[in-house]
Amino acid sequence: METNVLAWLEKTADRLPEKVAYHSETGEITFRGTRERARVIGTALSHRNLGANPVAVMLDKEVDTIPAFLGVVYSGRAYAPIDASLPEARIQNILRTLSPSAVLTNVSNQDKARRCLSTEVPVLLLNELSGDEDAECLEKNCRGILETDPLYIIFTSGSSGVPKGVATSHHSLMCYIQDYAEMMDIQEDDRLGNQSPLDYIAAIRDIYLPLMCGCSTHLIPKTAFMQADLLVDVLNRQKITALGWSVSALTVLTTLGVPEEYTPQTVRKICFSGSVMPGAVLRKWQQNMPDTRFVNQYGPTEATASCTYYRVDHLVEENEVIPIGVPYTHYRILLLNENGEAVRPGEFGEICVAGPCLALGYWGNTERTRRDFIQNPLNHVYDERIYRTGDIGSMGPDGNLRFHGRKDRQVKHMGHRVELDEIESAALALEHVNECAVLYDAGKEVLHLFYAGSANAREIAIGLRKTLPGFMIPRKMHCLETIPHLPNGKTDLSSLKDMMQTL
């Protein structure tokens, strides 16, 4: 078995040198070109007097960004992708945590990169990393890479307001990509449609599946997702066959007429993740794309993107709650109560993940790592790390895992413990509610429901009373044109909290 991702690139570039690996509306690059460019970048970085810390790659969503990632790896370092469009304050926090050996960027973002640095860290321009490759140097670097070494550090939101850098090894990434490719049946002739920013965990599938399988990835511009006919034109023109998109993207597109009015013609595989899929939304996609495989995927960044999957093998009902399924081959799932004991089938417990796909931990934050990555309390005979997701799940009688919300989304309201996610699930099951989010104002003891759709507050209240006790019916309901989202597709709860304070 290959021990690092560069072995995948080398083999596929030898086998399919002239095949396009990555393309966008503005350019493309073959597997041979990807290898050659990455090796030149790796050589240039190796010949500079840089430290051993990761290299921050602050670029845009473009074809050249992927060889830049791989070039850092050829230099023997991990890379940390940073979306150059992020606010400067967030980039400053990321760079402060990362303490990179260099920042790799382009001309349009170099000034922003320098403003975000508080120390004398080199800012390198991608177009200036040129010349011949040093094969001997690169071979030495590659021999020094262990499969347990970090491949990348991806930053996610932190409860303290400071982003967490999740460090993932070559081995963890490669195990996950193999599992995903097998489950989705990704073949050499597949063409992947990329939705996520390249600094988000979901993008690793679009980056690394081509290296392993020989398929290709099309980087779809963000603007295309704002116009249904434009997006579907891209999918059809590029003959995209497989999508790994967020639930929020599919939900928003449904309100814009996809796939009823605008139907992708070549897509045959769709994996969705990131949040709970409304049954009504999935049903529309199934009805209009009956020959397409649909898979629900669940998992955190700390478990290398996802750890469970559920193949949807039937036409779902509009109010159906879709399971999150069974573990991938390289994962084990545990459901534990507050005492660290295994719960019985059907009982609620915290979803904990074990296996080789766990992240190495949080970069520069050993205290947080030790808190979230703990010794398996069920194992008293050898060291076995598990990751505590903070999510609540239960095992159904069919052997599929069910998701029941977050531990930290549980509030005490009117003397009752209330899961906000439960209210959201009930609201999503109602007709004419496309998206929603529930927040709690503890000071005023008021539940707020923010929603997008054509339903009115009275209709929602009547519908919720059919499934929820009175104390769980939100007193305040706010209809928005759209629910705000973060770049990774998740609901922007911070924006909604700010909105709630003004109401």
TAWO-V191219 format. One record per pair of residues at least 12 apart in sequence whose ideal C-beta (glycine too) atoms are under 6 Angstrom apart, sorted by the first residue. I is the first residue (numbers start at 1). J is the second residue. If there is no record, write none. Layout:
I,J
I,J
This chain:
3,147
4,145
4,170
5,170
6,142
8,211
8,212
9,35
9,211
12,31
12,211
12,214
13,31
13,32
13,35
16,31
16,214
17,32
18,30
19,31
20,216
21,34
21,210
21,216
22,63
22,66
22,217
23,218
24,63
24,219
27,63
29,63
34,67
37,67
38,67
38,70
38,71
38,74
39,74
39,133
39,138
40,133
41,71
41,129
42,71
42,74
42,75
42,138
43,133
43,134
44,129
45,75
46,75
46,137
50,101
50,102
51,101
53,99
53,100
53,101
54,77
54,78
54,80
54,100
54,153
55,72
55,77
55,79
55,100
55,101
55,102
55,104
56,80
56,82
56,100
56,103
57,69
57,79
57,81
57,104
58,82
58,84
58,103
58,105
58,109
58,113
60,84
61,197
61,198
61,219
65,198
66,207
68,104
68,126
74,138
76,141
76,144
78,150
78,151
78,152
79,152
80,98
80,153
81,198
81,199
82,94
82,199
83,197
83,199
84,109
88,116
91,116
92,116
93,162
93,163
94,155
94,163
95,116
95,117
97,165
97,364
102,122
102,124
103,123
104,124
106,126
110,123
147,170
147,171
148,169
148,171
150,167
150,169
150,360
151,168
151,170
151,173
152,168
153,165
153,167
153,363
154,166
154,201
156,301
164,362
165,363
166,301
166,302
166,359
167,360
167,363
168,304
168,359
169,360
172,304
172,357
173,304
175,330
175,356
175,357
176,304
176,305
176,357
177,208
177,212
179,328
179,329
179,330
181,213
183,309
184,269
184,271
186,209
186,213
186,215
188,213
188,214
188,215
190,215
190,241
190,242
191,216
191,239
191,240
191,241
192,206
192,217
192,242
193,218
193,220
193,235
193,240
193,243
194,206
194,217
194,219
194,220
195,245
195,249
197,487
200,488
201,301
201,305
205,244
218,238
220,234
228,256
228,257
228,258
228,262
229,262
232,262
232,264
235,264
236,265
239,266
240,267
241,266
241,268
242,269
243,267
243,270
244,271
245,272
246,274
246,489
247,272
247,274
247,275
247,277
248,485
248,489
249,489
250,272
251,281
251,435
254,281
254,284
255,434
259,285
259,288
259,289
260,288
263,288
268,292
269,293
270,292
270,294
271,295
271,297
273,297
273,306
274,489
274,490
277,322
278,428
279,316
279,317
279,318
279,319
279,320
280,318
282,316
283,316
283,318
286,315
294,312
295,309
295,311
296,310
296,322
297,309
298,324
300,389
302,359
302,387
303,353
303,357
303,358
303,387
304,357
307,331
307,353
308,324
308,325
308,327
308,401
309,325
310,323
310,324
310,325
319,429
323,400
323,402
324,401
324,403
325,400
330,355
330,356
330,357
331,355
331,357
332,354
332,355
334,352
335,349
335,393
336,349
336,350
336,352
337,349
340,377
345,395
346,394
348,392
348,394
348,404
351,389
351,391
351,393
352,386
352,388
353,387
354,386
358,387
361,373
372,388
373,385
373,387
390,406
390,407
391,406
392,404
392,405
405,419
405,421
409,421
411,440
414,471
416,471
418,472
420,438
423,438
423,472
424,436
424,438
426,464
426,467
426,468
430,463
432,453
432,454
432,455
433,451
433,453
433,455
434,452
434,453
435,452
435,483
436,451
437,450
437,491
437,496
439,496
439,500
446,475
446,476
447,474
448,474
448,476
448,500
449,474
449,477
450,478
450,480
450,496
452,480
452,482
452,483
457,477
461,473
